[in-house]
Structures are given as C-alpha cells and as structure tokens.
C-alpha cells in the first residue's frame, strides 16, 4: 500500500498542473484507480491479523490517502499528530 500511496502522492504533487492539460484526463483516471486500489487493500487488511504495530502503520497510510483525496485541515492535523 505504501508504494501505491507514494505514486499517488507524486502524481498529485507534480503532475496535476497547467503543463499537463493534454494528459489531465489520463492523470485523473490513474489517480482514481490508485485510490480505489488503496481502498481495496485497506478493506483486505482490516480482516487479517497483522499485529498492533502494523495496524498503526496502516492507519498512517490510510490518513495520508485521505489527505490526498480531501483537502480538510482536520485530516491533515490528525495525520501530523499520528
């Protein structure tokens, strides 16, 4: 899940700008697919026993994914405090 989130973060930070207007549709579809993939992985991880420390790391990744999807300041504060 970490690799998918790193790719999604890179995509949102560096490729969603005016320079890529010709490829904007492709970039948005890739972002949507990566978000759906992270959600699928999250649902699968919830049902297996991976230990407390791994769950803590997964929650941090899930908060990062939510911060990429929604521009809510409260989520960013939660992520930073986590």
HELIX and SHEET records of a PDB file:
HELIX    1   1 UNK A    2  UNK A   14  1                                  13    
HELIX    2   2 UNK A   18  UNK A   23  5                                   6    
HELIX    3   3 UNK A   24  UNK A   46  1                                  23    
HELIX    4   4 UNK A   52  UNK A   69  1                                  18    
HELIX    5   5 UNK A   73  UNK A   81  1                                   9    
END                                                                             
